[in-house]
């Protein structure tokens, strides 16, 4: 091989000394490794990666004590903790959820670090603890406010020593799609400059258009190009203000996964798995934990039923002349979702939420992940 900077006439050709074959192969390997590290400094994750899948456990701000108790009682399964800690003020600053203080969150982080967990808190599109459909879209639409917002989020991660941040911006209107994607890209760039991660939660859908307007704003492919992990919120097929039915039917979850893997690399996809339930039939639908449902079923002598089509448990009872229908997730239904995530070789799962879940789920992961083979 001639030097590119010199002419190559008679007597002027100069060859570099040849490397022995093993040394040449080693050099190639080092160059490839350096290029991979430059593109993405974190190793691939997933059921069949050397370190196994990522398991994120969400910690609700209203039930931190029970969530941490679950982590302490079952060490070694969850690898990432995501305290649901922050909302967004009108000026774009991240603000703590109601009832939290900087001191309380730092104590929580200390506990999580002691358990060997990475800490990636969630910032949601809430104001004063309530979902807010206007504040975050308005911030993202204004370049100056958006820049200040992104810088404030990146600074929060730096100041508090987090490993990254999870963005849970829901119900973004479709005409803010480009603004939303710009926000994700700019935040990812800022976090990556300091080797921090960006996780982005997305509404579940089977096509780019999805089921309603909020799905349009979330371009899976573009989000996956910027984010390190994309969390599919594969629950609420039936929800609090709708009719009764399974929360995360297995056939629907699989359709969501099949679409998502055409848009986002599999190792970046994290399947959101619900651990809660809804009780329909009263004046207002109740959101309940598995423990609450189990305790109430014992008192009311309600038998658990199993819906084969959706792979979901449910039960009914009568109270005050009204018929109640309860659908929820337990270890049996969670097992099916873990199987789907493993079968499709996703990066892992995100459990919403820790605290008062069916304790039998903690006996599942090793069994499921060990026995499930890739397609």
C-alpha positions as CSV (number, residue, x, y, z in Angstrom):
1,X,0.0,0.0,0.0
2,X,1.5,3.3,-1.1
3,X,1.4,6.4,1.0
4,X,-1.4,8.5,-0.3
5,X,0.4,11.8,-0.1
6,X,3.3,10.9,-2.4
7,X,3.6,10.2,-6.1
8,X,4.3,6.6,-7.1
9,X,7.0,6.5,-9.8
10,X,9.9,4.1,-10.2
11,X,12.0,3.9,-7.1
12,X,9.5,6.0,-5.1
13,X,7.1,3.4,-4.0
14,X,7.3,2.8,-0.3
15,X,5.5,0.0,1.6
16,X,4.7,0.0,5.2
17,X,6.1,-3.1,7.0
18,X,3.5,-5.9,7.2
19,X,2.1,-6.8,10.6
20,X,2.0,-10.5,11.6
21,X,-1.5,-11.9,11.0
22,X,-2.5,-12.1,14.7
23,X,-1.4,-8.6,15.3
24,X,-3.2,-7.3,12.2
25,X,-6.4,-9.1,13.4
26,X,-6.0,-7.5,16.8
27,X,-5.6,-4.1,15.3
28,X,-8.7,-4.5,13.3
29,X,-10.6,-5.6,16.4
30,X,-9.4,-2.6,18.3
31,X,-10.4,-0.2,15.6
32,X,-13.9,-1.8,15.3
33,X,-14.3,-1.6,19.1
34,X,-13.3,2.0,19.2
35,X,-15.8,2.9,16.4
36,X,-18.6,1.0,18.2
37,X,-17.8,2.8,21.5
38,X,-17.8,6.1,19.7
39,X,-21.3,5.5,18.3
40,X,-22.8,4.1,21.4
41,X,-20.8,3.8,24.6
42,X,-23.2,1.3,26.3
43,X,-23.2,-2.3,25.4
44,X,-26.2,-4.0,23.8
45,X,-28.9,-5.2,26.2
46,X,-31.5,-7.9,25.9
47,X,-32.3,-11.5,26.9
48,X,-29.5,-12.9,24.8
49,X,-26.9,-10.2,25.6
50,X,-24.1,-11.2,27.9
51,X,-25.5,-9.3,30.9
52,X,-29.1,-10.4,30.2
53,X,-32.2,-8.1,30.0
54,X,-32.7,-4.7,31.6
55,X,-35.4,-4.8,34.2
56,X,-36.7,-1.3,35.2
57,X,-38.8,-0.9,38.3
58,X,-40.9,2.2,38.5
59,X,-41.2,3.8,42.0
60,X,-44.4,5.9,42.4
61,X,-43.9,9.0,44.5
62,X,-47.0,8.2,46.5
63,X,-45.8,4.7,47.5
64,X,-42.1,4.8,47.7
65,X,-41.9,2.9,51.0
66,X,-43.7,-0.2,49.6
67,X,-41.7,0.0,46.3
68,X,-38.4,0.0,48.1
69,X,-39.6,-2.8,50.3
70,X,-40.2,-4.9,47.2
71,X,-36.7,-4.2,45.9
72,X,-35.1,-5.1,49.3
73,X,-37.1,-8.3,49.5
74,X,-36.2,-9.4,46.0
75,X,-32.7,-8.2,45.2
76,X,-31.0,-9.1,41.9
77,X,-33.9,-9.0,39.5
78,X,-34.5,-5.3,38.9
79,X,-31.4,-3.6,37.4
80,X,-32.7,0.0,37.0
81,X,-34.8,2.0,39.4
82,X,-37.0,4.9,38.0
83,X,-38.4,7.0,40.8
84,X,-41.5,8.8,39.3
85,X,-40.3,12.1,40.8
86,X,-40.5,15.0,38.5
87,X,-43.1,17.2,36.7
88,X,-42.6,20.3,34.6
89,X,-43.2,23.9,35.7
90,X,-44.5,26.6,33.2
91,X,-41.0,28.0,32.8
92,X,-39.7,24.5,31.8
93,X,-37.9,23.7,35.1
94,X,-38.3,20.1,36.4
95,X,-40.2,20.2,39.7
96,X,-40.6,17.6,42.3
97,X,-43.9,15.7,42.5
98,X,-46.2,16.6,45.4
99,X,-45.0,15.5,48.8
100,X,-41.4,15.1,47.7
101,X,-38.3,17.2,48.8
102,X,-34.8,17.3,47.5
103,X,-33.6,15.7,50.7
104,X,-36.2,12.9,50.5
105,X,-35.2,12.1,47.0
106,X,-31.5,12.0,47.8
107,X,-32.2,9.6,50.6
108,X,-34.1,7.4,48.2
109,X,-31.3,7.5,45.7
110,X,-28.8,6.5,48.5
111,X,-31.1,3.5,49.3
112,X,-31.2,2.5,45.6
113,X,-27.5,2.8,45.2
114,X,-27.0,0.5,48.2
115,X,-29.0,-2.1,46.4
116,X,-26.7,-1.8,43.4
117,X,-29.2,-0.2,41.1
118,X,-28.8,2.4,38.4
119,X,-31.1,5.3,38.9
120,X,-33.0,6.9,36.0
121,X,-35.8,9.0,37.4
122,X,-38.9,9.9,35.4
123,X,-40.0,13.4,34.4
124,X,-43.6,13.5,33.4
125,X,-45.8,16.0,31.6
126,X,-47.5,16.9,34.9
127,X,-48.0,20.2,36.7
128,X,-48.6,20.1,40.4
129,X,-49.0,16.4,40.3
130,X,-51.7,16.4,37.6
131,X,-51.5,15.5,33.9
132,X,-51.2,18.6,31.9
133,X,-51.8,18.6,28.1
134,X,-50.8,22.3,27.5
135,X,-47.6,23.2,29.5
136,X,-45.1,20.8,27.9
137,X,-46.3,21.2,24.3
138,X,-46.1,25.0,24.7
139,X,-42.5,24.8,26.0
140,X,-41.5,22.4,23.2
141,X,-42.9,24.8,20.5
142,X,-40.9,27.8,21.7
143,X,-37.2,27.3,20.7
144,X,-36.0,29.5,23.6
145,X,-38.1,27.8,26.2
146,X,-37.3,24.4,24.8
147,X,-33.6,25.1,25.0
148,X,-33.9,26.2,28.6
149,X,-36.0,23.2,29.4
150,X,-33.5,20.8,27.9
151,X,-30.6,22.4,29.7
152,X,-32.5,22.3,33.0
153,X,-33.1,18.6,32.6
154,X,-29.5,17.8,31.7
155,X,-28.3,19.9,34.6
156,X,-30.6,18.0,37.0
157,X,-29.1,14.7,36.0
158,X,-25.6,16.2,36.5
159,X,-26.3,17.9,39.8
160,X,-28.1,14.9,41.4
161,X,-25.7,12.2,40.0
162,X,-28.4,10.2,38.1
163,X,-27.5,7.7,35.4
164,X,-29.9,9.3,33.0
165,X,-33.5,10.4,32.7
166,X,-36.8,8.9,31.5
167,X,-39.1,11.2,29.6
168,X,-42.8,10.4,30.0
169,X,-44.5,13.1,27.9
170,X,-48.0,11.9,27.2
171,X,-50.9,13.2,25.1
172,X,-48.7,15.5,23.0
173,X,-51.0,16.9,20.2
174,X,-50.1,15.7,16.7
175,X,-49.2,19.1,15.4
176,X,-46.4,19.2,17.9
177,X,-44.8,16.0,16.5
178,X,-41.7,17.8,15.1
179,X,-41.3,19.9,18.3
180,X,-41.5,16.7,20.4
181,X,-38.9,14.9,18.3
182,X,-36.6,18.0,18.4
183,X,-36.9,18.0,22.2
184,X,-36.0,14.3,22.4
185,X,-33.0,14.7,20.1
186,X,-31.7,17.8,21.9
187,X,-32.0,16.2,25.3
188,X,-30.4,13.0,24.1
189,X,-27.4,15.0,22.7
190,X,-26.9,16.9,26.0
191,X,-27.2,13.7,28.1
192,X,-24.9,11.8,25.9
193,X,-22.2,14.5,26.1
194,X,-21.8,13.4,29.7
195,X,-22.4,9.6,29.1
196,X,-25.9,9.7,30.6
197,X,-28.8,7.8,29.1
198,X,-32.2,9.0,27.8
199,X,-35.2,6.7,28.1
200,X,-38.4,7.7,26.4
201,X,-41.8,6.1,27.2
202,X,-44.3,5.9,24.3
203,X,-48.0,5.1,23.9
204,X,-48.5,1.6,22.5
205,X,-49.7,1.3,18.9
206,X,-49.7,-1.0,15.9
207,X,-49.1,1.6,13.2
208,X,-47.5,5.0,13.0
209,X,-51.0,6.6,13.2
210,X,-52.0,4.5,16.1
211,X,-55.5,4.6,17.7
212,X,-55.9,8.3,18.3
213,X,-54.2,11.7,18.0
214,X,-51.7,11.3,20.8
215,X,-50.1,8.4,18.9
216,X,-49.3,10.6,15.9
217,X,-46.9,12.8,17.8
218,X,-44.7,9.8,18.7
219,X,-42.6,8.7,15.7
220,X,-41.1,5.4,17.0
221,X,-38.3,5.4,14.4
222,X,-37.2,8.9,15.1
223,X,-37.4,8.5,18.8
224,X,-35.4,5.3,18.6
225,X,-32.6,7.1,16.7
226,X,-32.0,9.4,19.6
227,X,-33.1,7.6,22.8
228,X,-31.1,4.8,24.4
229,X,-34.2,2.9,25.5
230,X,-37.8,3.2,24.3
231,X,-40.4,2.0,26.7
232,X,-43.6,0.6,25.2
233,X,-46.4,1.3,27.6
234,X,-48.2,-2.0,26.7
235,X,-51.1,-1.6,29.1
236,X,-54.4,0.3,29.4
237,X,-55.9,-1.5,26.4
238,X,-58.9,-1.0,28.7
239,X,-58.5,2.0,31.0
240,X,-60.0,3.9,33.9
241,X,-62.5,5.9,31.9
242,X,-63.5,3.2,29.4
243,X,-65.4,0.0,29.5
244,X,-64.2,-3.0,31.6
245,X,-61.8,-5.5,30.1
246,X,-58.2,-6.8,30.1
247,X,-55.6,-4.2,30.7
248,X,-52.8,-5.8,28.6
249,X,-54.2,-8.7,26.5
250,X,-51.4,-10.9,25.3
251,X,-52.4,-10.9,21.6
252,X,-52.5,-7.1,21.5
253,X,-49.2,-6.8,23.3
254,X,-47.6,-9.0,20.7
255,X,-49.1,-6.9,17.9
256,X,-47.6,-3.8,19.5
257,X,-44.2,-5.5,19.7
258,X,-44.3,-6.7,16.1
259,X,-44.8,-3.2,14.9
260,X,-42.3,-1.6,17.3
261,X,-39.4,-3.9,16.2
262,X,-39.8,-2.7,12.6
263,X,-39.1,0.8,13.8
264,X,-36.6,0.6,16.7
265,X,-33.7,-1.8,17.3
266,X,-34.8,-4.7,19.5
267,X,-32.2,-4.1,22.1
268,X,-33.5,-0.6,22.6
269,X,-37.1,-1.7,23.1
270,X,-38.3,-2.2,26.7
271,X,-41.7,-3.7,27.2
272,X,-43.8,-1.9,29.8
273,X,-45.6,-4.4,31.9
274,X,-48.5,-3.4,34.2
275,X,-48.7,-4.8,37.8
276,X,-52.0,-3.1,38.7
277,X,-55.7,-3.5,38.1
278,X,-59.0,-1.6,37.6
279,X,-62.3,-2.1,39.4
280,X,-65.2,-1.0,37.2
281,X,-68.8,-0.7,38.5
282,X,-68.9,2.0,41.2
283,X,-69.4,5.7,40.9
284,X,-65.8,5.9,39.8
285,X,-63.4,3.3,38.4
286,X,-60.8,2.5,41.0
287,X,-57.1,1.9,40.3
288,X,-55.9,-0.9,42.6
289,X,-52.8,-2.8,43.4
290,X,-52.7,-6.6,43.2
291,X,-52.6,-6.8,47.0
292,X,-55.7,-4.6,47.3
293,X,-57.5,-6.8,44.8
294,X,-56.4,-10.0,46.5
295,X,-57.4,-8.8,50.0
296,X,-60.8,-7.6,48.8
297,X,-61.5,-10.8,46.9
298,X,-60.9,-12.8,50.1
299,X,-63.3,-10.6,52.1
300,X,-66.0,-10.8,49.3
301,X,-65.3,-14.5,48.6
302,X,-64.8,-13.7,44.9
303,X,-63.1,-16.4,42.8
304,X,-60.4,-15.5,40.4
305,X,-61.3,-16.3,36.8
306,X,-58.9,-16.7,33.9
307,X,-59.6,-15.3,30.4
308,X,-57.8,-17.6,28.0
309,X,-58.1,-15.2,25.0
310,X,-56.3,-12.3,26.7
311,X,-54.3,-14.4,29.1
312,X,-55.6,-12.2,31.9
313,X,-57.2,-12.7,35.4
314,X,-60.4,-11.1,36.4
315,X,-63.2,-11.4,38.9
316,X,-66.7,-10.0,39.7
317,X,-68.6,-9.1,42.8
318,X,-71.8,-7.4,43.8
319,X,-71.8,-4.3,46.1
320,X,-74.6,-1.9,46.9
321,X,-76.7,-3.3,44.1
322,X,-74.0,-2.7,41.5
323,X,-72.1,-5.4,39.7
324,X,-68.3,-4.8,39.8
325,X,-65.9,-6.2,37.2
326,X,-62.2,-6.3,38.1
327,X,-59.4,-6.9,35.6
328,X,-55.8,-7.0,36.7
329,X,-52.3,-8.5,36.3
330,X,-50.8,-11.3,38.3
331,X,-47.8,-13.6,38.1
332,X,-49.5,-15.8,35.5
333,X,-50.3,-12.9,33.1
334,X,-47.0,-11.2,33.7
335,X,-45.2,-14.4,32.8
336,X,-46.8,-14.3,29.4
337,X,-45.6,-10.8,28.8
338,X,-42.1,-11.7,29.9
339,X,-42.2,-14.6,27.5
340,X,-43.2,-12.3,24.7
341,X,-40.4,-9.9,25.5
342,X,-37.9,-12.7,25.5
343,X,-39.2,-14.4,22.4
344,X,-38.9,-11.1,20.4
345,X,-35.4,-10.4,21.9
346,X,-36.3,-7.1,23.4
347,X,-33.9,-5.1,25.6
348,X,-35.9,-5.8,28.7
349,X,-39.0,-4.9,30.6
350,X,-40.3,-2.0,32.7
351,X,-42.5,-2.8,35.6
352,X,-45.3,-0.3,36.4
353,X,-45.2,-0.2,39.2
354,X,-43.4,-1.6,42.2
355,X,-45.1,-2.0,45.6
356,X,-48.0,-4.3,46.5
357,X,-47.6,-6.4,43.4
358,X,-48.2,-10.1,43.2
359,X,-45.1,-11.5,45.0
360,X,-45.1,-14.5,42.8
361,X,-43.8,-12.4,39.9
362,X,-40.4,-12.5,41.5
363,X,-40.2,-16.2,41.0
364,X,-40.8,-15.8,37.3
365,X,-37.9,-14.0,35.6
366,X,-35.1,-16.6,35.9
367,X,-37.4,-19.4,34.8
368,X,-38.8,-17.5,31.8
369,X,-35.6,-16.0,30.6
370,X,-33.7,-19.3,30.9
371,X,-36.2,-21.4,29.0
372,X,-37.3,-19.0,26.2
373,X,-35.4,-19.3,23.0
374,X,-35.3,-16.6,20.2
375,X,-37.5,-17.1,17.2
